[in-house]
Structures are given as C-alpha cells and as structure tokens.
C-alpha cells in the first residue's frame, strides 16, 4: 500500500514539475509556535523529555555513513532528527487523540484537514484523486534553495493523517 501511495505521489509531483510549489521550512510551525529546527534544550523546555530516542542503523539510511551520529527523537505524534543538540522536524502524525497541528501561511493542518482544504496552499500539487481510495497523498518541494527534499502529505479516508519531510537520494 505504501508503494502505491508513493507511486501516486511521485506521478502527481512529476506532473506538476513545471509549476513547482514549495513549502518554506521557515514559515511552518508546530502548534503555531514550535519551529521546525530547534535546539534540544529549547524543545525540552516546552515539551519535556522524549517518549523514545532511537539510534537508527545508519547503513539503511541514504546519505548516512559510519561517522553519522544522529538519532530519531519521538515525542507523542512528532518525530525529529536529533544531531549535535539540534533537532530538525521529520514527521507529524495526526490521530483522534492528537493535540498537535501543523501551521503554514496562517492555515492550520490537522486530522480534520481534507485534501480539498490544501488547494489554497498548493493549487498545482493538489490534483483530482480517487475520492473512494482509502489512502491518497501528494508531494511538495521543500522550498530550501539548492535542495531536492520533499514534503509528503498522506490522507486516509479523506483526512490528513501525516506530514513528513524527507531527503531524496
């Protein structure tokens, strides 16, 4: 199912390559205030300790090598990458219990957001999709100069379930 989602998303992104839409990292926030890049100390001042910290197998991660030293920092529905005391946003997952939301250009994105709601932010990237499909998604460029990284928006049963930032290799 994940492969189908990424295939759909890549086709969507390719079809819109001429009109590249971007999500600017510096304009996005968690709960309207938490920046996507933040020091671990500042994060813990707001949200306390992580629920879980995972050291990944670096051989399984594109672009990582044996000198890599980052960890994945999980707090409730958030995932950040922790490297040298600096945390960078990776993913937010929305559920019925979620207290987190994502804000971008004054719009609140959460578990009640529908695919059609995003058309005002990304009119070229959001295209018609099969409304009967259980899972849909689309990709948006990162908006960071000289960067080919992407944002993945995943929808299930018509509602936003996650936003993920990922690095292409």
Secondary structure, DSSP 8 states (H G I E B T S, - for coil): -HHHHHHHHHHHHHHTGGG--B--GGGEEETTTEESEEEHHHHHHHH-S-SEEE---GGGSTT--TT---EEEEETTEEEEEETTEEEEEEEE--TT----EEETTEEESTT-BGGGGGGT-TTT-----TTSSEEEEEEE---TT---EEEEEEETTEEEEEEEE---
